[in-house]
Amino acid sequence: MHPCQHARTTPDKPAYIMANSGEITTYAQLDERSNQIAHLLRSLGVGVGDHIAILMENQSRFYEICWGAQRAGIIYTAISTHLGPDDASYILDNCEAKVLITSHRLAELATKVLPTLPQRCRHAFMVDGTIAGFASLEQALKGLPQTPIADETAGQDMLYSSGTTGRPKGVLAELEAQPIDATNPLLEVSRKLYGIDADTVYLSPAPLYHAAPLRFNMTVMRLGGTSVIMERFDPERYLQLVEQYKATHTQTVPTMFVRMLKLPEEVRARYDVSSLRCAIHAAAPCPVPVKKQMIDWWGPVLWEYYAGTEGNGITIIDSAQWLAHPGSVGKAVVGVLHICDEDGNELPANETGTVWFSDARDFKYHGDDAKTASAHNAKGWTTLGDIGHMDDDGYLFLTDRKAFMIISGGVNIYPQEAENLLVTHPRVADVAVFGLPDDEMGERVHAVVQLMHPEEAGPALAEELIAFCRQHISHVKCPRTIDFDPALPRLPNGKLYKKGLRDRYIQQAQ
């Protein structure tokens, strides 16, 4: 399936709607405009297997570019708009982009990136206006054919990790010669498990540069449904949109659940969410109490999955399975799961180790053989660096990222448990827990808390939160010290940029 097919059968149907502006892009318009993009890229000498980069906020031109590259056999990289110029420039160089397409809204970042463009990136375009150094994409497309290029073949994305534990890593699977409507594992999972089809109305609240929203929205368009794309997430506006468009499917991250649950009860009760048949979530750990509250509110429509940009395996769990195995992220539906110790030995059920996948898609980190090697073992299995265990029924439970482990007094501590607990406190909006150097213990557990009402910050509340933590989990896992921050560096895709936060605290202590 492919949007071009729906352009023939349902040309006037919305492929996607921008939530705030209400701008509609029909399947016919998406087909015509993506064909023009494909023609433009060919005219610039961008061929099958070449790379382009997209640096854009959530807006209507985004998917015209993605589908244009997809139907021209081009590898397209969407860059996070929340990166600084150094990381953005690194990605532009690393992904070997021949073309950069950005927007006038991001002119400040684009201006800083422009001088660093590698020599191979000979063309830079901007939509909705231009600045020095950028050509108008709208002008470049004028007069180009709205029909397919002669050599259509399937392209694909090459996306970068969020960089929460280091430099962003580009994930590239081998590009195979396939027709543009070839199926893929996500398409099959979406049809068979999530029930996505031509009647789907998919509410998408997250940034499109992230793997899940980019790929799921494209899957909805492959299957002939309609996406409603939020320019940015707001908890009450999200609920309004569910009711307004009678959304049947959606995908969120746990921080969005937390923000919606902390709306006043009368606000939450104001909106009808009964149209939702499938609410998918992933990208970050979901505290058990938070998910229980969401199921109580929305009903048993929640589906959780565990996967990465790498696409090396997928686990899935529905609401009924989760209620029987609270805290699990499910069983593998793509790939085979293995839990291994530090020496690579496979561990039995209920023992904690590194999570590996076999028998699924292989990948490499573009331009970084060392990182690629570190994600593979001698058997060819691959890992995202997460720690967890499987229960007796084969359900996976994640403990934390290996990179975030704290070693205090010789004890391995995974901060996710304390984070999941503290965020349930009614006065806490968000929290990050990490280790800081300690002369006596090696590392001490430290928390940085974002409050619902920042003016409440102070030593008394810090002591209250430490006591709250000690009431529920082992004292050794609880923070010994707490600071307050008005806004933690959590990315819109739900991931917490903990490395940068921890580095800042270490530098302050020196």
MARVO-771235 format. One record per residue (C-alpha): residue number from 0; residue in three letters; x, y, z. Coordinates in steps of 0.2 Angstrom, whole numbers, padded with zeros to 4 digits. Layout:
   seq   type      c1      c2      c3
   NUM    Ala       X       Y       Z
...
//
This chain:
   seq   type      c1      c2      c3
     0    Met    0000    0000    0000
     1    His    0005    0018   -0004
     2    Pro   -0002    0035   -0003
     3    Cys   -0001    0036   -0022
     4    Gln   -0014    0022   -0023
     5    His   -0026    0031   -0012
     6    Ala   -0024    0047   -0022
     7    Arg   -0032    0037   -0036
     8    Thr   -0046    0029   -0026
     9    Thr   -0050    0043   -0013
    10    Pro   -0041    0059   -0020
    11    Asp   -0051    0071   -0009
    12    Lys   -0049    0062    0007
    13    Pro   -0037    0071    0020
    14    Ala   -0021    0062    0021
    15    Tyr   -0017    0073    0036
    16    Ile   -0023    0088    0045
    17    Met   -0013    0101    0055
    18    Ala   -0022    0103    0071
    19    Asn   -0019    0121    0075
    20    Ser   -0021    0129    0058
    21    Gly   -0034    0116    0052
    22    Glu   -0024    0115    0035
    23    Ile   -0029    0099    0026
    24    Thr   -0017    0090    0014
    25    Thr   -0028    0077    0003
    26    Tyr   -0021    0061   -0004
    27    Ala   -0021    0069   -0022
    28    Gln   -0011    0084   -0015
    29    Leu    0001    0073   -0006
    30    Asp    0004    0063   -0022
    31    Glu    0006    0078   -0033
    32    Arg    0018    0087   -0021
    33    Ser    0028    0072   -0017
    34    Asn    0031    0069   -0036
    35    Gln    0037    0086   -0038
    36    Ile    0049    0084   -0024
    37    Ala    0055    0068   -0032
    38    His    0058    0077   -0048
    39    Leu    0067    0091   -0040
    40    Leu    0079    0079   -0031
    41    Arg    0083    0070   -0047
    42    Ser    0086    0087   -0056
    43    Leu    0099    0091   -0042
    44    Gly    0108    0075   -0045
    45    Val    0101    0066   -0030
    46    Gly    0100    0047   -0035
    47    Val    0095    0031   -0027
    48    Gly    0104    0028   -0011
    49    Asp    0109    0046   -0009
    50    His    0105    0056    0007
    51    Ile    0095    0072    0011
    52    Ala    0092    0080    0028
    53    Ile    0075    0088    0034
    54    Leu    0076    0101    0048
    55    Met    0058    0106    0051
    56    Glu    0045    0108    0064
    57    Asn    0028    0099    0063
    58    Gln    0021    0107    0048
    59    Ser    0012    0102    0032
    60    Arg    0027    0102    0020
    61    Phe    0036    0089    0031
    62    Tyr    0027    0073    0024
    63    Glu    0028    0080    0006
    64    Ile    0047    0079    0007
    65    Cys    0047    0062    0016
    66    Trp    0036    0054    0003
    67    Gly    0045    0063   -0011
    68    Ala    0061    0055   -0005
    69    Gln    0053    0038   -0002
    70    Arg    0047    0036   -0019
    71    Ala    0064    0042   -0027
    72    Gly    0074    0028   -0018
    73    Ile    0082    0042   -0007
    74    Ile    0088    0040    0011
    75    Tyr    0080    0054    0021
    76    Thr    0086    0060    0039
    77    Ala    0074    0071    0050
    78    Ile    0084    0081    0062
    79    Ser    0078    0086    0079
    80    Thr    0074    0104    0080
    81    His    0079    0104    0098
    82    Leu    0097    0101    0095
    83    Gly    0110    0114    0096
    84    Pro    0120    0119    0081
    85    Asp    0135    0108    0085
    86    Asp    0124    0092    0085
    87    Ala    0114    0097    0070
    88    Ser    0130    0101    0060
    89    Tyr    0137    0084    0066
    90    Ile    0122    0075    0059
    91    Leu    0122    0084    0043
    92    Asp    0140    0079    0040
    93    Asn    0138    0061    0047
    94    Cys    0122    0057    0036
    95    Glu    0131    0063    0020
    96    Ala    0116    0074    0015
    97    Lys    0117    0081   -0002
    98    Val    0102    0093    0001
    99    Leu    0096    0102    0017
   100    Ile    0078    0107    0018
   101    Thr    0072    0118    0032
   102    Ser    0059    0131    0037
   103    His    0059    0150    0040
   104    Arg    0053    0146    0058
   105    Leu    0070    0138    0061
   106    Ala    0080    0152    0053
   107    Glu    0090    0156    0068
   108    Leu    0096    0138    0069
   109    Ala    0098    0137    0051
   110    Thr    0109    0152    0050
   111    Lys    0121    0144    0063
   112    Val    0121    0128    0053
   113    Leu    0124    0135    0036
   114    Pro    0143    0139    0037
   115    Thr    0146    0121    0043
   116    Leu    0138    0112    0029
   117    Pro    0149    0099    0021
   118    Gln    0155    0102    0003
   119    Arg    0144    0088   -0003
   120    Cys    0128    0097    0003
   121    Arg    0127    0109   -0012
   122    His    0109    0114   -0010
   123    Ala    0100    0122    0005
   124    Phe    0081    0126    0003
   125    Met    0069    0134    0015
   126    Val    0050    0134    0016
   127    Asp    0038    0149    0021
   128    Gly    0051    0162    0017
   129    Thr    0070    0163    0014
   130    Ile    0086    0170    0022
   131    Ala    0103    0172    0015
   132    Gly    0111    0156    0009
   133    Phe    0094    0147    0006
   134    Ala    0084    0145   -0009
   135    Ser    0065    0145   -0009
   136    Leu    0058    0127   -0010
   137    Glu    0041    0133   -0016
   138    Gln    0050    0143   -0031
   139    Ala    0061    0128   -0035
   140    Leu    0045    0116   -0036
   141    Lys    0036    0128   -0048
   142    Gly    0032    0120   -0065
   143    Leu    0039    0103   -0060
   144    Pro    0029    0088   -0066
   145    Gln    0016    0081   -0053
   146    Thr    0017    0064   -0061
   147    Pro    0029    0050   -0055
   148    Ile    0048    0050   -0060
   149    Ala    0053    0037   -0072
   150    Asp    0064    0027   -0060
   151    Glu    0053    0025   -0044
   152    Thr    0060    0014   -0031
   153    Ala    0058    0013   -0012
   154    Gly    0069    0025   -0001
   155    Gln    0069    0024    0018
   156    Asp    0073    0035    0033
   157    Met    0090    0036    0042
   158    Leu    0086    0043    0059
   159    Tyr    0097    0047    0074
   160    Ser    0096    0042    0092
   161    Ser    0091    0056    0104
   162    Gly    0108    0058    0110
   163    Thr    0103    0055    0128
   164    Thr    0119    0045    0132
   165    Gly    0131    0053    0120
   166    Arg    0132    0060    0102
   167    Pro    0117    0056    0092
   168    Lys    0119    0039    0082
   169    Gly    0113    0037    0064
   170    Val    0104    0021    0062
   171    Leu    0105    0014    0044
   172    Ala    0098   -0003    0038
   173    Glu    0103   -0009    0021
   174    Leu    0093   -0001    0007
   175    Glu    0086   -0015   -0004
   176    Ala    0078   -0012   -0021
   177    Gln    0060   -0013   -0018
   178    Pro    0044   -0006   -0026
   179    Ile    0038    0010   -0017
   180    Asp    0022    0000   -0010
   181    Ala    0032   -0014   -0003
   182    Thr    0026   -0020    0015
   183    Asn    0037   -0019    0031
   184    Pro    0035   -0026    0049
   185    Leu    0028   -0010    0056
   186    Leu    0014   -0010    0042
   187    Glu    0009   -0028    0046
   188    Val    0009   -0025    0065
   189    Ser   -0001   -0010    0063
   190    Arg   -0014   -0019    0053
   191    Lys   -0015   -0035    0062
   192    Leu   -0013   -0029    0080
   193    Tyr   -0018   -0011    0081
   194    Gly   -0032   -0012    0068
   195    Ile   -0026    0003    0058
   196    Asp   -0035    0004    0041
   197    Ala   -0043    0017    0030
   198    Asp   -0056    0022    0043
   199    Thr   -0042    0026    0056
   200    Val   -0041    0044    0063
   201    Tyr   -0024    0045    0071
   202    Leu   -0020    0059    0083
   203    Ser   -0001    0062    0083
   204    Pro    0005    0074    0097
   205    Ala    0024    0071    0095
   206    Pro    0038    0079    0085
   207    Leu    0039    0071    0067
   208    Tyr    0058    0070    0067
   209    His    0056    0056    0080
   210    Ala    0056    0038    0073
   211    Ala    0039    0033    0080
   212    Pro    0028    0048    0075
   213    Leu    0037    0049    0058
   214    Arg    0035    0030    0054
   215    Phe    0017    0028    0062
   216    Asn    0010    0043    0052
   217    Met    0017    0036    0036
   218    Thr    0010    0019    0040
   219    Val   -0007    0027    0043
   220    Met   -0005    0036    0026
   221    Arg    0000    0019    0018
   222    Leu   -0016    0011    0024
   223    Gly   -0027    0026    0019
   224    Gly   -0032    0033    0036
   225    Thr   -0031    0051    0041
   226    Ser   -0018    0059    0053
   227    Val   -0021    0074    0064
   228    Ile   -0004    0081    0068
   229    Met   -0002    0093    0083
   230    Glu    0011    0106    0080
   231    Arg    0015    0104    0099
   232    Phe    0008    0095    0113
   233    Asp   -0004    0103    0126
   234    Pro   -0013    0091    0137
   235    Glu   -0030    0099    0136
   236    Arg   -0029    0103    0118
   237    Tyr   -0025    0085    0115
   238    Leu   -0041    0080    0123
   239    Gln   -0051    0093    0113
   240    Leu   -0044    0085    0097
   241    Val   -0049    0067    0102
   242    Glu   -0067    0073    0104
   243    Gln   -0067    0085    0089
   244    Tyr   -0060    0072    0076
   245    Lys   -0067    0057    0085
   246    Ala   -0049    0050    0085
   247    Thr   -0048    0031    0084
   248    His   -0029    0029    0086
   249    Thr   -0016    0039    0094
   250    Gln    0002    0037    0101
   251    Thr    0009    0046    0116
   252    Val    0023    0045    0128
   253    Pro    0022    0043    0147
   254    Thr    0025    0061    0151
   255    Met    0010    0066    0141
   256    Phe    0000    0054    0152
   257    Val    0007    0062    0168
   258    Arg    0002    0079    0161
   259    Met   -0015    0074    0157
   260    Leu   -0018    0065    0173
   261    Lys   -0013    0081    0183
   262    Leu   -0026    0091    0174
   263    Pro   -0040    0096    0186
   264    Glu   -0053    0082    0187
   265    Glu   -0067    0093    0180
   266    Val   -0056    0097    0165
   267    Arg   -0052    0079    0161
   268    Ala   -0071    0075    0162
   269    Arg   -0075    0088    0150
   270    Tyr   -0070    0079    0135
   271    Asp   -0077    0063    0127
   272    Val   -0062    0051    0123
   273    Ser   -0074    0036    0120
   274    Ser   -0069    0035    0101
   275    Leu   -0051    0029    0105
   276    Arg   -0049    0011    0101
   277    Cys   -0030    0010    0102
   278    Ala   -0019    0021    0112
   279    Ile   -0001    0016    0109
   280    His    0014    0022    0120
   281    Ala    0032    0019    0121
   282    Ala    0049    0028    0121
   283    Ala    0051    0030    0139
   284    Pro    0046    0020    0155
   285    Cys    0028    0022    0161
   286    Pro    0026    0021    0180
   287    Val    0014    0007    0185
   288    Pro    0002    0019    0194
   289    Val    0001    0031    0180
   290    Lys   -0003    0017    0167
   291    Lys   -0017    0010    0179
   292    Gln   -0025    0027    0180
   293    Met   -0025    0029    0161
   294    Ile   -0033    0012    0159
   295    Asp   -0046    0016    0172
   296    Trp   -0049    0033    0162
   297    Trp   -0048    0027    0144
   298    Gly   -0053    0009    0146
   299    Pro   -0042   -0006    0140
   300    Val   -0037    0002    0124
   301    Leu   -0018    0005    0129
   302    Trp   -0005   -0004    0119
   303    Glu    0013   -0003    0124
   304    Tyr    0028   -0008    0114
   305    Tyr    0047   -0008    0116
   306    Ala    0058   -0004    0101
   307    Gly    0071    0008    0096
   308    Thr    0076    0018    0081
   309    Glu    0087    0004    0076
   310    Gly    0072   -0007    0072
   311    Asn    0081   -0023    0078
   312    Gly    0066   -0030    0087
   313    Ile    0049   -0026    0094
   314    Thr    0039   -0032    0110
   315    Ile    0021   -0028    0112
   316    Ile    0008   -0029    0126
   317    Asp   -0010   -0025    0127
   318    Ser   -0020   -0018    0142
   319    Ala   -0027   -0035    0147
   320    Gln   -0009   -0043    0146
   321    Trp   -0002   -0029    0155
   322    Leu   -0014   -0030    0170
   323    Ala   -0009   -0048    0172
   324    His    0009   -0043    0171
   325    Pro    0010   -0025    0177
   326    Gly    0026   -0016    0172
   327    Ser    0030   -0027    0157
   328    Val    0033   -0021    0140
   329    Gly    0027   -0037    0132
   330    Lys    0033   -0052    0122
   331    Ala    0043   -0051    0106
   332    Val    0033   -0050    0090
   333    Val    0048   -0046    0079
   334    Gly    0064   -0055    0084
   335    Val    0068   -0066    0098
   336    Leu    0073   -0060    0115
   337    His    0088   -0065    0125
   338    Ile    0094   -0059    0142
   339    Cys    0113   -0060    0145
   340    Asp    0126   -0057    0158
   341    Glu    0141   -0046    0157
   342    Asp    0151   -0061    0149
   343    Gly    0137   -0064    0136
   344    Asn    0130   -0080    0144
   345    Glu    0111   -0081    0142
   346    Leu    0102   -0080    0159
   347    Pro    0086   -0089    0164
   348    Ala    0069   -0081    0168
   349    Asn    0068   -0068    0182
   350    Glu    0087   -0064    0181
   351    Thr    0092   -0047    0176
   352    Gly    0105   -0043    0162
   353    Thr    0107   -0034    0145
   354    Val    0092   -0036    0133
   355    Trp    0097   -0043    0116
   356    Phe    0087   -0047    0100
   357    Ser    0091   -0061    0087
   358    Asp    0082   -0066    0071
   359    Ala    0077   -0048    0066
   360    Arg    0083   -0033    0056
   361    Asp    0101   -0030    0057
   362    Phe    0108   -0012    0057
   363    Lys    0123   -0001    0058
   364    Tyr    0127    0016    0065
   365    His    0132    0026    0050
   366    Gly    0150    0030    0050
   367    Asp    0154    0023    0067
   368    Asp    0161    0005    0066
   369    Ala    0165    0005    0085
   370    Lys    0147    0009    0090
   371    Thr    0140   -0003    0078
   372    Ala    0152   -0017    0085
   373    Ser    0147   -0012    0103
   374    Ala    0129   -0016    0099
   375    His    0132   -0033    0092
   376    Asn    0139   -0049    0101
   377    Ala    0148   -0064    0094
   378    Lys    0132   -0072    0089
   379    Gly    0126   -0058    0079
   380    Trp    0113   -0052    0092
   381    Thr    0110   -0034    0094
   382    Thr    0106   -0023    0109
   383    Leu    0100   -0005    0113
   384    Gly    0109   -0005    0129
   385    Asp    0094   -0008    0140
   386    Ile    0094   -0019    0156
   387    Gly    0079   -0030    0161
   388    His    0073   -0048    0164
   389    Met    0059   -0060    0157
   390    Asp    0047   -0068    0168
   391    Asp    0042   -0086    0167
   392    Asp    0029   -0082    0154
   393    Gly    0042   -0073    0142
   394    Tyr    0036   -0056    0146
   395    Leu    0050   -0043    0146
   396    Phe    0052   -0030    0161
   397    Leu    0065   -0016    0158
   398    Thr    0075   -0010    0173
   399    Asp    0084    0005    0165
   400    Arg    0097    0010    0153
   401    Lys    0114    0002    0156
   402    Ala    0122    0019    0154
   403    Phe    0112    0026    0169
   404    Met    0116    0013    0182
   405    Ile    0123    0020    0198
   406    Ile    0136    0011    0208
   407    Ser    0135    0016    0226
   408    Gly    0144    0007    0240
   409    Gly    0147   -0007    0228
   410    Val    0128   -0009    0225
   411    Asn    0121   -0007    0207
   412    Ile    0106    0005    0207
   413    Tyr    0095    0008    0193
   414    Pro    0087    0026    0194
   415    Gln    0071    0022    0184
   416    Glu    0063    0014    0200
   417    Ala    0065    0030    0210
   418    Glu    0060    0041    0195
   419    Asn    0044    0031    0192
   420    Leu    0039    0033    0211
   421    Leu    0043    0051    0213
   422    Val    0033    0057    0198
   423    Thr    0018    0050    0206
   424    His    0019    0062    0220
   425    Pro    0005    0075    0218
   426    Arg    0018    0090    0219
   427    Val    0030    0083    0206
   428    Ala    0029    0086    0187
   429    Asp    0045    0078    0182
   430    Val    0060    0070    0189
   431    Ala    0078    0065    0185
   432    Val    0088    0053    0196
   433    Phe    0107    0050    0193
   434    Gly    0123    0047    0202
   435    Leu    0135    0060    0207
   436    Pro    0153    0057    0213
   437    Asp    0154    0054    0232
   438    Asp    0170    0052    0242
   439    Glu    0163    0038    0253
   440    Met    0151    0028    0242
   441    Gly    0159    0031    0225
   442    Glu    0142    0038    0219
   443    Arg    0127    0045    0228
   444    Val    0109    0045    0222
   445    His    0104    0062    0217
   446    Ala    0087    0069    0211
   447    Val    0082    0084    0201
   448    Val    0064    0088    0203
   449    Gln    0052    0099    0192
   450    Leu    0037    0104    0203
   451    Met    0019    0107    0198
   452    His    0021    0124    0207
   453    Pro    0040    0129    0206
   454    Glu    0037    0142    0220
   455    Glu    0035    0127    0233
   456    Ala    0053    0122    0231
   457    Gly    0064    0122    0247
   458    Pro    0073    0111    0259
   459    Ala    0056    0106    0268
   460    Leu    0049    0099    0252
   461    Ala    0065    0090    0247
   462    Glu    0065    0081    0264
   463    Glu    0046    0077    0261
   464    Leu    0051    0069    0244
   465    Ile    0065    0059    0251
   466    Ala    0054    0052    0265
   467    Phe    0040    0048    0252
   468    Cys    0053    0038    0242
   469    Arg    0059    0029    0258
   470    Gln    0041    0024    0262
   471    His    0040    0014    0246
   472    Ile    0057    0007    0240
   473    Ser    0073    0002    0248
   474    His    0083    0017    0256
   475    Val    0098    0013    0245
   476    Lys    0088    0017    0230
   477    Cys    0082    0033    0236
   478    Pro    0090    0050    0233
   479    Arg    0101    0056    0247
   480    Thr    0100    0074    0240
   481    Ile    0087    0083    0229
   482    Asp    0088    0099    0219
   483    Phe    0074    0108    0210
   484    Asp    0073    0114    0192
   485    Pro    0059    0124    0184
   486    Ala    0061    0114    0168
   487    Leu    0070    0097    0166
   488    Pro    0078    0094    0149
   489    Arg    0065    0082    0143
   490    Leu    0064    0081    0124
   491    Pro    0047    0081    0116
   492    Asn    0048    0063    0111
   493    Gly    0047    0059    0130
   494    Lys    0066    0055    0133
   495    Leu    0075    0064    0146
   496    Tyr    0092    0071    0142
   497    Lys    0099    0065    0158
   498    Lys    0118    0065    0152
   499    Gly    0118    0083    0149
   500    Leu    0110    0086    0166
   501    Arg    0122    0075    0175
   502    Asp    0137    0083    0167
   503    Arg    0131    0100    0172
   504    Tyr    0130    0095    0190
   505    Ile    0147    0087    0190
   506    Gln    0155    0102    0182
   507    Gln    0147    0113    0196
   508    Ala    0155    0102    0209
   509    Gln    0172    0103    0202
//
